[in-house]
Amino acid sequence: MDRVINCTGPEGDCRKITSPLLANLLRDKLVRPDPLFLGLDSAKDGAVIDAAGAASDLLYTAGPSRKGTLWETVAVPEIRAQVSELAGVLLETVTYTHGRQLQQQDQDEYSAISG
């Protein structure tokens, strides 16, 4: 064999990605790599885990950056499910934070969309 070609997709180790946003989040210890260095460490709901091990209530992730936590997270069906669940989490957070009750019509519309 003369060559080996890595076909596993884009770099997942957030320490090696040259994104200024990601570099700043890491520097400020607002995110940390997952234990396998395949993406970002995240909670079950997609909240990123900071350097101290606390789940954020402001920063969330979905898709390939969750590979170290969920493993199967690069295809559209998995990403669609993650985003749908995350939309529910964010909707609950906004509703709770602002002390608003959604009208039944809005809840029914959201259920139909995420359904």
N, CA, C and O atoms as a DFTB+ gen file, in Angstrom:
460 C
 N C O
     1  1       0.846      -1.151       0.000
     2  2       0.000       0.000       0.000
     3  2       0.905       1.232       0.000
     4  3       1.825       1.348       0.810
     5  1       0.620       2.149      -0.931
     6  2       1.414       3.366      -1.037
     7  2       0.790       4.543      -0.311
     8  3       1.498       5.451       0.123
     9  1      -0.536       4.537      -0.175
    10  2      -1.211       5.697       0.406
    11  2      -2.410       5.272       1.243
    12  3      -3.035       4.238       1.008
    13  1      -2.700       6.109       2.223
    14  2      -3.918       5.969       3.013
    15  2      -4.606       7.326       2.958
    16  3      -3.980       8.360       3.197
    17  1      -5.874       7.315       2.649
    18  2      -6.631       8.568       2.556
    19  2      -7.687       8.577       3.643
    20  3      -8.498       7.657       3.747
    21  1      -7.670       9.625       4.453
    22  2      -8.648       9.795       5.526
    23  2      -9.922      10.376       4.924
    24  3      -9.923      11.506       4.436
    25  1     -11.002       9.608       4.957
    26  2     -12.294      10.040       4.399
    27  2     -13.337      10.208       5.498
    28  3     -14.526       9.994       5.258
    29  1     -12.917      10.580       6.678
    30  2     -13.838      10.679       7.812
    31  2     -14.496      12.043       7.928
    32  3     -15.212      12.295       8.897
    33  1     -14.274      12.924       6.970
    34  2     -14.918      14.234       7.003
    35  2     -13.991      15.306       7.537
    36  3     -12.799      15.072       7.732
    37  1     -14.548      16.487       7.772
    38  2     -13.723      17.613       8.215
    39  2     -13.159      17.391       9.611
    40  3     -13.638      16.548      10.370
    41  1     -12.144      18.157       9.926
    42  2     -11.499      18.083      11.242
    43  2     -12.538      18.311      12.334
    44  3     -13.314      19.264      12.262
    45  1     -12.557      17.457      13.329
    46  2     -13.507      17.592      14.423
    47  2     -12.883      18.097      15.708
    48  3     -13.582      18.600      16.588
    49  1     -11.559      17.963      15.820
    50  2     -10.873      18.396      17.037
    51  2     -10.892      19.919      17.099
    52  3     -10.191      20.590      16.342
    53  1     -11.704      20.456      18.009
    54  2     -11.887      21.908      18.075
    55  2     -10.600      22.646      18.410
    56  3     -10.521      23.855      18.196
    57  1      -9.604      21.966      18.920
    58  2      -8.323      22.614      19.219
    59  2      -7.515      22.878      17.951
    60  3      -6.589      23.688      17.960
    61  1      -7.864      22.197      16.864
    62  2      -7.110      22.328      15.613
    63  2      -7.815      23.177      14.561
    64  3      -7.220      23.503      13.534
    65  1      -9.062      23.536      14.799
    66  2      -9.829      24.317      13.824
    67  2      -9.430      25.779      13.928
    68  3      -9.286      26.310      15.030
    69  1      -9.251      26.427      12.794
    70  2      -8.747      27.802      12.772
    71  2      -9.868      28.840      12.684
    72  3      -9.770      29.802      11.923
    73  1     -10.906      28.646      13.447
    74  2     -12.018      29.588      13.491
    75  2     -11.770      30.597      14.621
    76  3     -11.563      30.193      15.766
    77  1     -11.788      31.893      14.319
    78  2     -11.610      32.884      15.392
    79  2     -12.673      32.752      16.491
    80  3     -12.365      32.911      17.672
    81  1     -13.914      32.465      16.108
    82  2     -14.975      32.306      17.106
    83  2     -14.657      31.151      18.043
    84  3     -14.714      31.304      19.263
    85  1     -14.326      30.011      17.485
    86  2     -14.019      28.841      18.300
    87  2     -12.769      29.070      19.146
    88  3     -12.726      28.675      20.311
    89  1     -11.761      29.701      18.569
    90  2     -10.532      30.004      19.318
    91  2     -10.844      30.880      20.531
    92  3     -10.314      30.647      21.618
    93  1     -11.700      31.885      20.349
    94  2     -12.058      32.772      21.457
    95  2     -12.880      32.049      22.518
    96  3     -12.667      32.252      23.713
    97  1     -13.817      31.208      22.090
    98  2     -14.610      30.442      23.051
    99  2     -13.724      29.523      23.885
   100  3     -13.923      29.394      25.093
   101  1     -12.755      28.890      23.248
   102  2     -11.814      28.031      23.972
   103  2     -10.930      28.851      24.902
   104  3     -10.730      28.482      26.059
   105  1     -10.402      29.960      24.399
   106  2      -9.521      30.817      25.207
   107  2     -10.254      31.330      26.441
   108  3      -9.690      31.372      27.534
   109  1     -11.514      31.721      26.259
   110  2     -12.305      32.256      27.366
   111  2     -12.928      31.158      28.230
   112  3     -13.670      31.441      29.170
   113  1     -12.618      29.904      27.899
   114  2     -13.058      28.720      28.648
   115  2     -14.575      28.572      28.695
   116  3     -15.132      28.046      29.658
   117  1     -15.235      29.048      27.634
   118  2     -16.683      28.915      27.534
   119  2     -17.090      27.577      26.923
   120  3     -18.239      27.156      27.057
   121  1     -16.158      26.912      26.259
   122  2     -16.374      25.575      25.701
   123  2     -15.131      24.740      25.978
   124  3     -14.067      25.265      26.308
   125  1     -15.291      23.440      25.835
   126  2     -14.142      22.535      25.937
   127  2     -14.342      21.390      24.962
   128  3     -15.472      21.094      24.573
   129  1     -13.251      20.742      24.564
   130  2     -13.388      19.585      23.673
   131  2     -14.055      18.425      24.410
   132  3     -13.977      18.324      25.634
   133  1     -14.709      17.557      23.648
   134  2     -15.244      16.353      24.269
   135  2     -14.069      15.435      24.621
   136  3     -12.963      15.648      24.122
   137  1     -14.277      14.437      25.453
   138  2     -13.163      13.579      25.893
   139  2     -12.412      12.876      24.763
   140  3     -11.240      12.537      24.930
   141  1     -13.060      12.649      23.615
   142  2     -12.408      11.960      22.503
   143  2     -11.793      12.931      21.491
   144  3     -11.174      12.502      20.517
   145  1     -11.961      14.232      21.718
   146  2     -11.469      15.281      20.810
   147  2     -12.071      15.163      19.409
   148  3     -11.396      15.390      18.406
   149  1     -13.364      14.800      19.365
   150  2     -14.062      14.700      18.086
   151  2     -14.965      15.901      17.835
   152  3     -15.522      16.044      16.746
   153  1     -15.111      16.754      18.825
   154  2     -15.973      17.927      18.723
   155  2     -15.986      18.665      20.046
   156  3     -15.001      18.665      20.785
   157  1     -17.118      19.297      20.335
   158  2     -17.287      20.023      21.593
   159  2     -17.992      19.135      22.608
   160  3     -18.844      18.320      22.254
   161  1     -17.627      19.302      23.866
   162  2     -18.334      18.596      24.922
   163  2     -19.701      19.252      25.069
   164  3     -19.803      20.478      25.115
   165  1     -20.737      18.448      25.141
   166  2     -22.079      19.013      25.236
   167  2     -22.971      18.143      26.110
   168  3     -22.765      16.938      26.253
   169  1     -23.966      18.801      26.686
   170  2     -24.961      18.107      27.510
   171  2     -25.976      17.425      26.608
   172  3     -25.941      17.587      25.388
   173  1     -26.870      16.670      27.202
   174  2     -27.880      15.930      26.443
   175  2     -28.735      16.848      25.568
   176  3     -29.158      16.454      24.481
   177  1     -28.988      18.076      26.042
   178  2     -29.821      19.011      25.278
   179  2     -29.034      19.847      24.281
   180  3     -29.609      20.707      23.613
   181  1     -27.722      19.613      24.164
   182  2     -26.897      20.361      23.220
   183  2     -26.185      21.546      23.828
   184  3     -25.394      22.203      23.151
   185  1     -26.447      21.836      25.094
   186  2     -25.731      22.939      25.758
   187  2     -24.244      22.587      25.806
   188  3     -23.875      21.469      26.165
   189  1     -23.397      23.546      25.443
   190  2     -21.967      23.273      25.497
   191  2     -21.514      23.252      26.951
   192  3     -22.082      23.929      27.808
   193  1     -20.498      22.474      27.202
   194  2     -19.919      22.355      28.538
   195  2     -18.676      23.227      28.587
   196  3     -17.824      23.147      27.701
   197  1     -18.566      24.059      29.616
   198  2     -17.406      24.942      29.720
   199  2     -16.220      24.209      30.348
   200  3     -16.322      23.039      30.715
   201  1     -15.101      24.913      30.463
   202  2     -13.874      24.302      30.967
   203  2     -14.016      23.782      32.393
   204  3     -13.300      22.864      32.792
   205  1     -14.935      24.361      33.162
   206  2     -15.150      23.926      34.541
   207  2     -16.141      22.767      34.637
   208  3     -16.364      22.232      35.723
   209  1     -16.732      22.378      33.513
   210  2     -17.658      21.261      33.502
   211  2     -19.116      21.632      33.659
   212  3     -19.958      20.757      33.860
   213  1     -19.432      22.929      33.568
   214  2     -20.822      23.382      33.705
   215  2     -21.464      23.542      32.333
   216  3     -20.836      24.019      31.389
   217  1     -22.728      23.134      32.241
   218  2     -23.480      23.304      31.002
   219  2     -23.918      24.760      30.875
   220  3     -24.401      25.361      31.835
   221  1     -23.746      25.313      29.690
   222  2     -24.140      26.698      29.429
   223  2     -25.654      26.809      29.327
   224  3     -26.335      25.865      28.925
   225  1     -26.169      27.976      29.697
   226  2     -27.581      28.236      29.458
   227  2     -27.753      29.240      28.322
   228  3     -28.852      29.736      28.072
   229  1     -26.632      29.531      27.634
   230  2     -26.656      30.468      26.506
   231  2     -26.111      29.883      25.211
   232  3     -26.567      30.251      24.129
   233  1     -25.147      28.981      25.306
   234  2     -24.485      28.436      24.125
   235  2     -24.875      26.975      23.917
   236  3     -24.761      26.148      24.821
   237  1     -25.336      26.683      22.707
   238  2     -25.747      25.325      22.340
   239  2     -25.071      24.954      21.032
   240  3     -24.638      25.823      20.275
   241  1     -24.987      23.669      20.774
   242  2     -24.409      23.195      19.527
   243  2     -25.258      22.047      18.982
   244  3     -25.989      21.385      19.718
   245  1     -25.141      21.835      17.688
   246  2     -25.853      20.736      17.028
   247  2     -25.015      20.290      15.839
   248  3     -24.193      21.049      15.324
   249  1     -25.232      19.060      15.411
   250  2     -24.539      18.560      14.228
   251  2     -23.191      17.944      14.536
   252  3     -22.987      17.415      15.629
   253  1     -22.262      18.003      13.583
   254  2     -20.973      17.323      13.714
   255  2     -20.156      17.708      14.951
   256  3     -19.336      16.915      15.412
   257  1     -20.366      18.898      15.488
   258  2     -19.611      19.290      16.683
   259  2     -20.000      18.457      17.908
   260  3     -19.325      18.524      18.935
   261  1     -21.077      17.676      17.812
   262  2     -21.503      16.800      18.917
   263  2     -21.071      15.349      18.712
   264  3     -21.513      14.463      19.444
   265  1     -20.224      15.104      17.736
   266  2     -19.837      13.735      17.391
   267  2     -19.235      12.971      18.573
   268  3     -19.513      11.782      18.730
   269  1     -18.441      13.603      19.385
   270  2     -17.823      12.924      20.528
   271  2     -18.818      12.516      21.595
   272  3     -18.551      11.613      22.388
   273  1     -19.966      13.178      21.616
   274  2     -21.004      12.876      22.592
   275  2     -22.050      11.927      22.031
   276  3     -22.465      10.984      22.705
   277  1     -22.477      12.177      20.796
   278  2     -23.569      11.400      20.204
   279  2     -23.111      10.378      19.177
   280  3     -23.852       9.448      18.860
   281  1     -21.939      10.531      18.667
   282  2     -21.330       9.707      17.617
   283  2     -22.074       9.832      16.293
   284  3     -21.510      10.364      15.337
   285  1     -23.302       9.368      16.199
   286  2     -24.058       9.463      14.948
   287  2     -24.687      10.850      14.859
   288  3     -25.792      11.071      15.355
   289  1     -23.983      11.778      14.227
   290  2     -24.471      13.151      14.207
   291  2     -24.013      13.915      12.976
   292  3     -23.853      15.135      13.021
   293  1     -23.802      13.203      11.879
   294  2     -23.333      13.881      10.673
   295  2     -24.333      13.835       9.521
   296  3     -24.167      14.553       8.535
   297  1     -25.350      13.016       9.629
   298  2     -26.334      12.906       8.551
   299  2     -27.543      13.796       8.860
   300  3     -27.822      14.119      10.015
   301  1     -28.237      14.175       7.811
   302  2     -29.376      15.085       7.948
   303  2     -30.431      14.577       8.936
   304  3     -30.914      15.377       9.737
   305  1     -30.816      13.301       8.929
   306  2     -31.846      12.873       9.891
   307  2     -31.442      13.110      11.353
   308  3     -32.261      13.558      12.155
   309  1     -30.201      12.815      11.696
   310  2     -29.747      13.020      13.073
   311  2     -29.695      14.511      13.410
   312  3     -30.106      14.925      14.494
   313  1     -29.191      15.303      12.478
   314  2     -29.087      16.747      12.725
   315  2     -30.485      17.352      12.836
   316  3     -30.724      18.207      13.689
   317  1     -31.399      16.919      11.987
   318  2     -32.780      17.418      12.032
   319  2     -33.393      17.129      13.399
   320  3     -34.050      17.998      13.972
   321  1     -33.192      15.937      13.926
   322  2     -33.735      15.582      15.238
   323  2     -33.113      16.441      16.336
   324  3     -33.813      16.901      17.239
   325  1     -31.793      16.658      16.260
   326  2     -31.125      17.497      17.254
   327  2     -31.669      18.923      17.238
   328  3     -31.940      19.504      18.289
   329  1     -31.825      19.475      16.051
   330  2     -32.298      20.855      15.930
   331  2     -33.744      20.968      16.403
   332  3     -34.111      21.956      17.038
   333  1     -34.550      19.986      16.105
   334  2     -35.933      19.988      16.573
   335  2     -35.989      19.963      18.104
   336  3     -36.734      20.730      18.714
   337  1     -35.204      19.087      18.713
   338  2     -35.153      19.020      20.176
   339  2     -34.610      20.319      20.765
   340  3     -35.121      20.809      21.772
   341  1     -33.579      20.871      20.140
   342  2     -32.997      22.119      20.625
   343  2     -34.001      23.264      20.518
   344  3     -34.066      24.107      21.412
   345  1     -34.776      23.307      19.451
   346  2     -35.804      24.340      19.307
   347  2     -36.791      24.261      20.473
   348  3     -37.213      25.292      20.996
   349  1     -37.157      23.052      20.878
   350  2     -38.040      22.886      22.021
   351  2     -37.418      23.403      23.310
   352  3     -38.082      24.071      24.103
   353  1     -36.142      23.093      23.516
   354  2     -35.430      23.563      24.704
   355  2     -35.387      25.090      24.717
   356  3     -35.658      25.714      25.743
   357  1     -35.050      25.681      23.592
   358  2     -34.953      27.140      23.519
   359  2     -36.311      27.798      23.716
   360  3     -36.412      28.833      24.374
   361  1     -37.341      27.211      23.155
   362  2     -38.688      27.750      23.324
   363  2     -39.100      27.710      24.793
   364  3     -39.655      28.680      25.308
   365  1     -38.832      26.597      25.468
   366  2     -39.139      26.492      26.894
   367  2     -38.346      27.517      27.698
   368  3     -38.881      28.135      28.619
   369  1     -37.077      27.699      27.354
   370  2     -36.224      28.648      28.064
   371  2     -36.747      30.068      27.906
   372  3     -36.853      30.808      28.884
   373  1     -37.073      30.444      26.683
   374  2     -37.578      31.794      26.435
   375  2     -38.902      31.994      27.159
   376  3     -39.118      33.037      27.775
   377  1     -39.774      31.024      27.092
   378  2     -41.075      31.120      27.742
   379  2     -40.906      31.268      29.247
   380  3     -41.557      32.111      29.865
   381  1     -40.041      30.461      29.836
   382  2     -39.810      30.509      31.281
   383  2     -39.142      31.814      31.680
   384  3     -39.578      32.478      32.621
   385  1     -38.086      32.182      30.967
   386  2     -37.308      33.367      31.301
   387  2     -38.153      34.626      31.271
   388  3     -38.021      35.478      32.150
   389  1     -38.991      34.756      30.308
   390  2     -39.797      35.965      30.155
   391  2     -41.152      35.863      30.845
   392  3     -41.945      36.804      30.799
   393  1     -41.420      34.731      31.482
   394  2     -42.645      34.572      32.242
   395  2     -43.909      34.640      31.403
   396  3     -44.964      35.039      31.895
   397  1     -43.808      34.257      30.156
   398  2     -44.964      34.307      29.261
   399  2     -45.569      32.923      29.104
   400  3     -44.861      31.917      29.073
   401  1     -46.839      32.893      29.009
   402  2     -47.534      31.648      28.701
   403  2     -47.898      31.672      27.226
   404  3     -48.483      32.641      26.742
   405  1     -47.556      30.612      26.515
   406  2     -47.925      30.534      25.112
   407  2     -49.417      30.239      24.991
   408  3     -49.982      29.494      25.791
   409  1     -50.024      30.816      24.011
   410  2     -51.420      30.505      23.743
   411  2     -51.485      29.107      23.133
   412  3     -50.529      28.654      22.504
   413  1     -52.580      28.449      23.316
   414  2     -52.754      27.086      22.814
   415  2     -52.490      27.011      21.310
   416  3     -51.928      26.029      20.824
   417  1     -52.891      28.039      20.581
   418  2     -52.672      28.050      19.131
   419  2     -51.191      28.005      18.801
   420  3     -50.786      27.260      17.908
   421  1     -50.372      28.785      19.498
   422  2     -48.928      28.781      19.252
   423  2     -48.323      27.429      19.587
   424  3     -47.449      26.947      18.867
   425  1     -48.776      26.813      20.667
   426  2     -48.267      25.493      21.043
   427  2     -48.623      24.457      19.984
   428  3     -47.800      23.612      19.632
   429  1     -49.863      24.525      19.475
   430  2     -50.280      23.590      18.444
   431  2     -49.460      23.765      17.168
   432  3     -49.095      22.776      16.532
   433  1     -49.162      25.015      16.783
   434  2     -48.347      25.276      15.600
   435  2     -46.940      24.738      15.770
   436  3     -46.385      24.149      14.843
   437  1     -46.348      24.937      16.962
   438  2     -45.009      24.435      17.226
   439  2     -45.000      22.902      17.153
   440  3     -44.089      22.311      16.574
   441  1     -46.018      22.265      17.744
   442  2     -46.100      20.797      17.723
   443  2     -46.201      20.280      16.292
   444  3     -45.592      19.267      15.947
   445  1     -46.965      20.973      15.469
   446  2     -47.121      20.559      14.073
   447  2     -45.807      20.670      13.319
   448  3     -45.501      19.827      12.476
   449  1     -45.028      21.703      13.616
   450  2     -43.745      21.908      12.937
   451  2     -42.720      20.887      13.388
   452  3     -42.015      20.313      12.558
   453  1     -42.623      20.646      14.699
   454  2     -41.589      19.758      15.230
   455  2     -42.004      18.295      15.215
   456  3     -41.187      17.409      15.465
   457  1     -43.234      18.053      14.930
   458  2     -43.867      16.814      14.994
   459  2     -43.436      15.567      14.547
   460  3     -44.151      14.576      14.698
